[in-house]
């Protein structure tokens, strides 16, 4: 029996590592095993900024991967939270009746939904802002080099 509220919280807290996919589809889910790759690359970008400073161009490409990975896991949490009970049970609990309580929504589901909206927006907009800021700063530096 796959509980919708638990799946939403797992997607919110551990979705960047693919934990929600392992909960819903098992350890044999190959897409779940791909989730940690962009997260790890993004963390590597964060450590590169800490080690080499903000002028490290490789970190400019890597850090947005972490933000997009977090935003994607929050999007999955939102989709899970908004799934109707009948559809949830049909997809993840096929042996249970359509009105089984495992697919129901409660206060914890709504709280996770609100947090997913908040964190997902912050992660997505933050990664876009960081990436665009670094890109335009690079363009300005290159234009200065050409003009000299």
NUFI-648284 format. One line per field, with one value per atom (N, C-alpha, C, O): y, z negated, x; residue number from 1; atom name; chain. Coordinates in pm, whole numbers, plus 50000, padded with zeros to 5 digits. Atoms other than C-alpha are relative to their C-alpha. Layout:
NUFI-648284
py = (Y_...)
pz = (Z_...)
px = (X_...)
n = (NUM_...)
atom = (CA_...)
chain = (A_...)
END
This chain:
NUFI-648284
py = (49883_50000_50124_50141_49878_50331_50119_50152_49888_50626_50129_50159_49877_50953_50105_50170_49899_51178_49970_50060_50039_50984_50022_50069_49980_50994_50149_50185_49855_51373_50050_50126_49958_51423_49946_50016_50057_51188_50077_50105_49923_51375_50138_50190_49867_51706_49997_50082_50003_51603_49923_49958_50083_51340_49979_49887_50016_51386_50024_49965_49973_51524_49877_49869_50125_51182_49885_49773_50103_50991_49910_49806_50086_50851_49976_49868_50016_50911_49893_49819_50102_50694_49861_49764_50130_50415_49957_49838_50032_50434_49950_49852_50034_50418_49886_49809_50098_50192_49896_49803_50098_50002_50037_50132_49972_49992_49970_50011_50030_49863_50112_50097_49887_50200_50073_50139_49942_50320_50153_50217_49854_50679_50051_50157_49962_50693_50003_50086_50003_50602_50115_50144_49885_50897_50131_50226_49877_51157_50055_50176_49943_51185_50064_50142_49949_51270_50153_50215_49853_51635_50063_50170_49947_51685_49999_50097_50010_51563_50100_50162_49902_51778_50141_50222_49868_52080_50024_50133_49986_52016_50018_50092_49981_51984_50144_50202_49860_52327_50092_50190_49920_52467_49991_50093_50013_52326_50069_50120_49928_52469_50150_50217_49858_52815_50028_50129_49980_52774_49989_50059_50019_52656_50103_50156_49916_52874_50140_50223_49869_53171_50005_49908_49985_53304_50014_50015_49986_53342_49865_49861_50133_52966_49975_49964_50012_52921_49865_49858_50131_52549_49998_49933_49997_52619_50074_50048_49929_52858_49903_49922_50099_52560_49894_49841_50111_52313_50038_49959_49962_52506_50003_49957_50006_52555_49858_49839_50138_52176_49959_49889_50030_52150_50067_50004_49929_52414_49937_49924_50065_52247_49863_49821_50129_51910_50014_49936_49975_52047_50046_50001_49952_52228_49886_49882_50114_51908_49909_49861_50084_51709_50068_50001_49928_51981_49993_49984_50015_51964_49863_49851_50133_51591_49992_49928_49997_51652_50069_50025_49929_51899_49910_49902_50090_51653_49886_49851_50106_51375_50051_49985_49945_51598_50032_50021_49961_51708_49884_49902_50117_51357_49957_49949_50043_51244_49861_49781_50126_50953_49879_49784_50113_50723_49974_49860_50014_50790_49951_49868_50045_50746_49850_49775_50142_50413_49912_49800_50075_50298_49983_49877_50004_50380_49930_49848_50051_50292_49891_49821_50104_50064_49926_49932_50060_49859_49893_49866_50103_49587_50054_49977_49939_49830_50061_50089_49930_49980_50144_50201_49864_50318_50103_50205_49905_50492_49967_50017_50037_50341_50123_50219_49882_50578_50030_50141_49977_50537_50113_50181_49895_50777_50130_50223_49881_51034_50116_50100_49876_51392_50042_50037_49950_51527_50127_50182_49876_51825_49993_50092_50015_51687_50006_50055_49992_51651_50145_50187_49859_52012_50079_50167_49931_52130_49973_50063_50034_51944_50070_50112_49931_52094_50146_50197_49859_52447_50015_50105_49995_52380_49971_50034_50032_52226_50120_50149_49879_52535_50106_50169_49900_52760_49963_50043_50041_52564_49982_50016_50017_52477_50132_50145_49868_52838_50065_50124_49943_52950_49935_50004_50072_52680_50033_50058_49974_52739_50142_50165_49861_53117_50033_50111_49978_53112_49947_50012_50057_52883_50080_50099_49915_53094_50132_50175_49873_53416_49984_50066_50023_53272_49976_50035_50032_53131_50121_50145_49883_53446_50109_50177_49898_53675_49969_50056_50039_53481_50010_50051_49992_53464_50146_50175_49860_53840_50066_50152_49948_53919_49954_50031_50052_53699_50078_50111_49925_53880_50142_50192_49865_54219_49996_50083_50012_54103_49979_50037_50023_53977_50125_50154_49874_54303_50100_50175_49910_54496_49961_50047_50046_54281_50040_50078_49966_54346_50151_50194_49854_54722_50057_50172_49948_54755_49979_50017)
pz = (50000_50000_50000_49910_49986_50113_49954_50015_50058_49901_50073_50091_49924_50091_49916_49964_50086_49798_49979_49986_50018_49733_50129_50123_49872_50104_50025_50077_49982_50110_49913_49960_50089_49808_50044_50035_49952_49948_50124_50137_49881_50281_49960_50022_50044_50096_49933_49961_50079_49864_50066_50048_49940_50067_50148_50205_49858_50420_50088_50195_49921_50544_50008_50096_49997_50464_50060_50070_49939_50624_49900_49940_50103_50295_50022_49990_49975_50395_50106_50097_49896_50704_49944_49982_50061_50498_49911_49905_50084_50256_50085_50051_49919_50533_50097_50124_49894_50789_49965_50043_50041_50600_50043_50119_49973_50619_50144_50186_49861_50977_50097_50217_49914_51110_50046_49966_49948_51337_50000_49987_50003_51347_49860_49845_50137_50969_49978_49901_50014_50999_50073_50046_49929_51236_49922_49947_50075_50990_49924_49923_50075_50776_50086_50035_49915_51076_50008_49977_49995_51131_49861_49846_50136_50755_49957_49901_50036_50702_50080_50025_49920_50990_49947_49944_50057_50840_49870_49846_50125_50499_50028_49958_49960_50669_50043_50012_49962_50821_49879_49877_50124_50475_49933_49887_50063_50338_50082_50026_49916_50637_49974_49973_50032_50557_49866_49850_50132_50195_50009_49938_49987_50303_50089_50054_49900_50606_50013_50085_49992_50562_50109_50181_49908_50774_50146_50234_49862_51085_50069_50185_49941_51145_50099_50060_49895_51476_50000_50035_50005_51432_49895_49915_50103_51114_50048_50002_49943_51312_50070_50069_49931_51510_49906_49929_50087_51223_49894_49866_50108_50951_50043_49967_49960_51152_50010_49999_49998_51186_49866_49861_50133_50811_49980_49932_50012_50817_50083_50038_49915_51107_49948_49962_50059_50936_49882_49867_50114_50620_50050_49998_49945_50823_50063_50050_49938_51014_49894_49910_50106_50694_49932_49892_50055_50557_50094_50049_49903_50878_49989_49998_50018_50829_49872_49870_50124_50471_50023_49971_49969_50603_50081_50052_49918_50866_49917_49934_50086_50610_49909_49891_50094_50366_50067_50005_49929_50630_50071_50133_49936_50758_49922_49800_50063_50690_49938_49984_50073_50452_50092_50085_49912_50717_50096_50118_49905_50963_49929_49984_50077_50695_49974_49999_50032_50585_50125_50121_49875_50944_50048_50099_49949_51028_49906_49950_50093_50712_49906_49845_50083_50521_50078_50042_49914_50792_49932_49979_50068_50550_49901_49849_50098_50325_50070_50190_49942_50379_50035_49981_49952_50552_49887_49893_50109_50228_49878_49769_50112_50009_49941_50013_50069_49752_50036_50010_49967_49879_50101_50102_49900_50164_49958_50038_50048_49948_49968_49949_50032_49880_49860_49822_50135_49526_49977_50070_50032_49348_50025_50067_49974_49373_50150_50190_49855_49748_50046_50129_49963_49778_49952_50024_50051_49559_50091_50120_49909_49784_50134_50196_49873_50090_49992_50085_50018_49955_49996_50060_50007_49869_50136_50173_49867_50212_50093_50171_49918_50381_49962_50050_50047_50168_50036_50098_49976_50192_50149_50196_49856_50558_50072_50161_49939_50653_49965_50051_50041_50451_50074_50123_49933_50600_50148_50203_49856_50958_50032_50119_49972_50949_49959_50026_50042_50757_50100_50130_49902_51008_50130_50193_49881_51299_49978_50064_50028_51136_49994_50049_50010_51054_50138_50173_49867_51403_50092_50160_49913_51585_49953_50035_50052_51355_50041_50088_49963_51415_50150_50194_49855_51789_50044_50124_49959_51822_49948_50015_50048_51603_50091_50118_49908_51831_50132_50188_49875_52138_49985_50076_50023_51986_49994_50051_50008_51904_50138_50170_49865_52258_50086_50166_49925_52403_49958_50041_50048_52186_50060_50097_49941_52315_50147_50194_49858_52675_50018_50109_49984_52622_49961_49996_50042_52472_50103_50083)
px = (50084_50000_50089_50171_49920_50154_49916_49814_50071_50043_50037_50155_49976_50003_50070_50162_49939_50094_50148_50231_49860_50414_50079_50193_49932_50503_50027_50133_49981_50455_50115_50199_49893_50682_50135_50236_49873_50946_50048_50167_49962_50940_50051_50144_49958_50973_50137_50221_49877_51256_50114_50231_49895_51443_49984_50043_50026_51321_50120_50132_49880_51651_50090_50175_49924_51798_49919_49969_50084_51510_49930_49877_50059_51378_49851_49800_50143_51015_49974_49876_50016_51058_50028_49963_49972_51212_49885_49853_50115_50919_49883_49818_50117_50660_50023_49931_49976_50828_50104_50125_49901_51097_50141_50162_49860_51474_50041_50149_49969_51463_49967_49985_50037_51344_50126_50192_49876_51626_49996_50100_50010_51494_50034_50096_49965_51524_50150_50200_49855_51891_50068_50185_49943_51946_49985_50059_50026_51811_50121_50141_49887_52127_50108_50189_49892_52347_49998_50100_49997_52238_50013_50072_49985_52211_50146_50196_49858_52568_50084_50175_49927_52695_49977_50069_50030_52518_50074_50125_49924_52674_50148_50216_49861_53010_50024_50129_49990_52947_50004_50079_49999_52872_50136_50189_49868_53197_50109_50206_49903_53386_49994_50098_50012_53250_50067_50136_49938_53359_50152_50224_49855_53706_50066_50172_49935_53777_49939_49994_50064_53543_49894_49872_50112_53261_50042_49956_49955_53476_50020_50060_49985_53484_49886_49770_50102_53302_49929_49811_50065_53235_49889_49786_50105_53040_49876_49766_50115_52820_49905_49783_50082_52699_49945_49836_50037_52681_49896_49806_50089_52499_49853_49768_50141_52176_49944_49823_50049_52157_49940_49840_50054_52105_49865_49771_50127_51833_49890_49777_50100_51657_49962_49847_50029_51683_49904_49810_50089_51523_49863_49761_50128_51256_49921_49799_50068_51177_49940_49828_50055_51135_49882_49787_50114_50907_49880_49766_50107_50705_49934_49812_50057_50663_49917_49812_50077_50549_49865_49763_50124_50290_49907_49788_50083_50169_49942_49825_50051_50140_49890_49788_50097_49953_49867_49761_50123_49702_49932_49827_50060_49631_49875_49877_50123_49277_50017_50099_49992_49223_49982_50059_50028_49076_50116_50155_49889_49357_50126_50199_49884_49626_49992_50086_50015_49487_50002_50053_49995_49441_50143_50179_49864_49802_50098_50179_49900_49995_49949_50029_50059_49755_49893_49775_50102_49584_49915_49804_50077_49468_49899_49818_50091_49280_49879_49884_50116_48935_50036_50131_49971_48924_49992_50061_50018_48817_50086_50058_49914_49092_50068_50098_49947_49237_50145_50192_49859_49597_50016_50119_49992_49524_49937_49924_50070_49350_50092_50212_49930_49452_49961_49844_50028_49485_50081_50141_49930_49637_50150_50210_49856_49991_50031_50137_49981_49949_49996_50077_50013_49837_50122_50171_49881_50127_50120_50198_49890_50373_49981_50079_50029_50202_50043_50105_49963_50248_50152_50207_49854_50613_50063_50163_49946_50673_49986_50076_50017_50529_50103_50162_49905_50749_50143_50214_49862_51074_50030_50138_49980_51027_50017_50102_49989_50975_50134_50199_49873_51276_50116_50205_49890_51501_50004_50112_50003_51387_50041_50125_49967_51402_50143_50211_49862_51730_50099_50200_49907_51896_49997_50102_50007_51769_50075_50152_49936_51885_50152_50225_49856_52229_50059_50162_49948_52277_50003_50103_50005_52166_50096_50159_49908_52365_50143_50216_49864_52684_50022_50130_49987_52620_50019_50107_49990_52567_50127_50184_49873_52866_50114_50206_49899_53075_49996_50101_50014_52939_50057_50122_49947_53024_50152_50218_49854_53379_50062_50165_49950_53427_49991_50080_50014_53295_50107_50159_49893_53542_50134_50213_49874_53827_50010_50117_50001_53726_50020_50090_49992_53693_50135_50165_49868_54042_50103_50218)
n = (1_1_1_1_2_2_2_2_3_3_3_3_4_4_4_4_5_5_5_5_6_6_6_6_7_7_7_7_8_8_8_8_9_9_9_9_10_10_10_10_11_11_11_11_12_12_12_12_13_13_13_13_14_14_14_14_15_15_15_15_16_16_16_16_17_17_17_17_18_18_18_18_19_19_19_19_20_20_20_20_21_21_21_21_22_22_22_22_23_23_23_23_24_24_24_24_25_25_25_25_26_26_26_26_27_27_27_27_28_28_28_28_29_29_29_29_30_30_30_30_31_31_31_31_32_32_32_32_33_33_33_33_34_34_34_34_35_35_35_35_36_36_36_36_37_37_37_37_38_38_38_38_39_39_39_39_40_40_40_40_41_41_41_41_42_42_42_42_43_43_43_43_44_44_44_44_45_45_45_45_46_46_46_46_47_47_47_47_48_48_48_48_49_49_49_49_50_50_50_50_51_51_51_51_52_52_52_52_53_53_53_53_54_54_54_54_55_55_55_55_56_56_56_56_57_57_57_57_58_58_58_58_59_59_59_59_60_60_60_60_61_61_61_61_62_62_62_62_63_63_63_63_64_64_64_64_65_65_65_65_66_66_66_66_67_67_67_67_68_68_68_68_69_69_69_69_70_70_70_70_71_71_71_71_72_72_72_72_73_73_73_73_74_74_74_74_75_75_75_75_76_76_76_76_77_77_77_77_78_78_78_78_79_79_79_79_80_80_80_80_81_81_81_81_82_82_82_82_83_83_83_83_84_84_84_84_85_85_85_85_86_86_86_86_87_87_87_87_88_88_88_88_89_89_89_89_90_90_90_90_91_91_91_91_92_92_92_92_93_93_93_93_94_94_94_94_95_95_95_95_96_96_96_96_97_97_97_97_98_98_98_98_99_99_99_99_100_100_100_100_101_101_101_101_102_102_102_102_103_103_103_103_104_104_104_104_105_105_105_105_106_106_106_106_107_107_107_107_108_108_108_108_109_109_109_109_110_110_110_110_111_111_111_111_112_112_112_112_113_113_113_113_114_114_114_114_115_115_115_115_116_116_116_116_117_117_117_117_118_118_118_118_119_119_119_119_120_120_120_120_121_121_121_121_122_122_122_122_123_123_123_123_124_124_124_124_125_125_125_125_126_126_126_126_127_127_127_127_128_128_128_128_129_129_129_129_130_130_130_130_131_131_131_131_132_132_132_132_133_133_133_133_134_134_134_134_135_135_135_135_136_136_136_136_137_137_137_137_138_138_138_138_139_139_139_139_140_140_140_140_141_141_141_141_142_142_142_142_143_143_143_143_144_144_144_144_145_145_145_145_146_146_146_146_147_147_147_147_148_148_148_148)
atom = (N_CA_C_O_N_CA_C_O_N_CA_C_O_N_CA_C_O_N_CA_C_O_N_CA_C_O_N_CA_C_O_N_CA_C_O_N_CA_C_O_N_CA_C_O_N_CA_C_O_N_CA_C_O_N_CA_C_O_N_CA_C_O_N_CA_C_O_N_CA_C_O_N_CA_C_O_N_CA_C_O_N_CA_C_O_N_CA_C_O_N_CA_C_O_N_CA_C_O_N_CA_C_O_N_CA_C_O_N_CA_C_O_N_CA_C_O_N_CA_C_O_N_CA_C_O_N_CA_C_O_N_CA_C_O_N_CA_C_O_N_CA_C_O_N_CA_C_O_N_CA_C_O_N_CA_C_O_N_CA_C_O_N_CA_C_O_N_CA_C_O_N_CA_C_O_N_CA_C_O_N_CA_C_O_N_CA_C_O_N_CA_C_O_N_CA_C_O_N_CA_C_O_N_CA_C_O_N_CA_C_O_N_CA_C_O_N_CA_C_O_N_CA_C_O_N_CA_C_O_N_CA_C_O_N_CA_C_O_N_CA_C_O_N_CA_C_O_N_CA_C_O_N_CA_C_O_N_CA_C_O_N_CA_C_O_N_CA_C_O_N_CA_C_O_N_CA_C_O_N_CA_C_O_N_CA_C_O_N_CA_C_O_N_CA_C_O_N_CA_C_O_N_CA_C_O_N_CA_C_O_N_CA_C_O_N_CA_C_O_N_CA_C_O_N_CA_C_O_N_CA_C_O_N_CA_C_O_N_CA_C_O_N_CA_C_O_N_CA_C_O_N_CA_C_O_N_CA_C_O_N_CA_C_O_N_CA_C_O_N_CA_C_O_N_CA_C_O_N_CA_C_O_N_CA_C_O_N_CA_C_O_N_CA_C_O_N_CA_C_O_N_CA_C_O_N_CA_C_O_N_CA_C_O_N_CA_C_O_N_CA_C_O_N_CA_C_O_N_CA_C_O_N_CA_C_O_N_CA_C_O_N_CA_C_O_N_CA_C_O_N_CA_C_O_N_CA_C_O_N_CA_C_O_N_CA_C_O_N_CA_C_O_N_CA_C_O_N_CA_C_O_N_CA_C_O_N_CA_C_O_N_CA_C_O_N_CA_C_O_N_CA_C_O_N_CA_C_O_N_CA_C_O_N_CA_C_O_N_CA_C_O_N_CA_C_O_N_CA_C_O_N_CA_C_O_N_CA_C_O_N_CA_C_O_N_CA_C_O_N_CA_C_O_N_CA_C_O_N_CA_C_O_N_CA_C_O_N_CA_C_O_N_CA_C_O_N_CA_C_O_N_CA_C_O_N_CA_C_O_N_CA_C_O_N_CA_C_O_N_CA_C_O_N_CA_C_O_N_CA_C_O_N_CA_C_O_N_CA_C_O_N_CA_C_O_N_CA_C_O_N_CA_C_O_N_CA_C_O_N_CA_C_O_N_CA_C_O_N_CA_C_O_N_CA_C_O_N_CA_C_O_N_CA_C_O)
chain = (A_A_A_A_A_A_A_A_A_A_A_A_A_A_A_A_A_A_A_A_A_A_A_A_A_A_A_A_A_A_A_A_A_A_A_A_A_A_A_A_A_A_A_A_A_A_A_A_A_A_A_A_A_A_A_A_A_A_A_A_A_A_A_A_A_A_A_A_A_A_A_A_A_A_A_A_A_A_A_A_A_A_A_A_A_A_A_A_A_A_A_A_A_A_A_A_A_A_A_A_A_A_A_A_A_A_A_A_A_A_A_A_A_A_A_A_A_A_A_A_A_A_A_A_A_A_A_A_A_A_A_A_A_A_A_A_A_A_A_A_A_A_A_A_A_A_A_A_A_A_A_A_A_A_A_A_A_A_A_A_A_A_A_A_A_A_A_A_A_A_A_A_A_A_A_A_A_A_A_A_A_A_A_A_A_A_A_A_A_A_A_A_A_A_A_A_A_A_A_A_A_A_A_A_A_A_A_A_A_A_A_A_A_A_A_A_A_A_A_A_A_A_A_A_A_A_A_A_A_A_A_A_A_A_A_A_A_A_A_A_A_A_A_A_A_A_A_A_A_A_A_A_A_A_A_A_A_A_A_A_A_A_A_A_A_A_A_A_A_A_A_A_A_A_A_A_A_A_A_A_A_A_A_A_A_A_A_A_A_A_A_A_A_A_A_A_A_A_A_A_A_A_A_A_A_A_A_A_A_A_A_A_A_A_A_A_A_A_A_A_A_A_A_A_A_A_A_A_A_A_A_A_A_A_A_A_A_A_A_A_A_A_A_A_A_A_A_A_A_A_A_A_A_A_A_A_A_A_A_A_A_A_A_A_A_A_A_A_A_A_A_A_A_A_A_A_A_A_A_A_A_A_A_A_A_A_A_A_A_A_A_A_A_A_A_A_A_A_A_A_A_A_A_A_A_A_A_A_A_A_A_A_A_A_A_A_A_A_A_A_A_A_A_A_A_A_A_A_A_A_A_A_A_A_A_A_A_A_A_A_A_A_A_A_A_A_A_A_A_A_A_A_A_A_A_A_A_A_A_A_A_A_A_A_A_A_A_A_A_A_A_A_A_A_A_A_A_A_A_A_A_A_A_A_A_A_A_A_A_A_A_A_A_A_A_A_A_A_A_A_A_A_A_A_A_A_A_A_A_A_A_A_A_A_A_A_A_A_A_A_A_A_A_A_A_A_A_A_A_A_A_A_A_A_A_A_A_A_A_A_A_A_A_A_A_A_A_A_A_A_A_A_A_A_A_A_A_A_A_A_A_A_A_A_A_A_A_A_A_A_A_A_A_A_A_A_A_A_A_A_A_A_A_A_A_A_A_A_A_A_A_A)
END
